[in-house]
Amino acid sequence: MAAHLSFRERDEFTKRLKTCLKNSGLNPNSPTQLLREFMKQSGGLQVSQSTVHKWLVGDALPDVHNMEIVAKICNVCPYWLRTGHEKHHDDDATPPVSLLTGELEGRMLDVTVKAAELSPRRPPEVL
């Protein structure tokens, strides 16, 4: 992942990570402490101390799954931690559940209307 990022982008990630760790009460210069918290939050997912060290010095960034865990430790959005930008609903982000529910209801109504339009019309019943 770091290969696709400029030095500046990696440096900015490292600054955000260290600031968030400090705000969370963790030592931003301790790979051991971050690794310990990572192991608690990840449910046993294994990463090496050298990998965590690379995150802290900007030599590498966590993959998507690990970024989510690190962001959880820091109590921040993974997208923000990675980019420094807030994710907006018109981005590729998953919209809030309330929007999905409304969209789903609208699609169900569209399907019902379309099905009614396509079904063969029966002549009115004669009483």
Secondary structure, DSSP 4 states (H G I P E B T S, - for coil): -GGGS-HHHHHHHHHHHHHHHHHTTS-TT-HHHHHHHHHHHHTS----HHHHHHHHHTS----HHHHHHHHHHHTS-HHHHHHSSPPPTTTTSPPPHHHHHHHHHHHHHHHHHHHHHHSPPPPPPP-
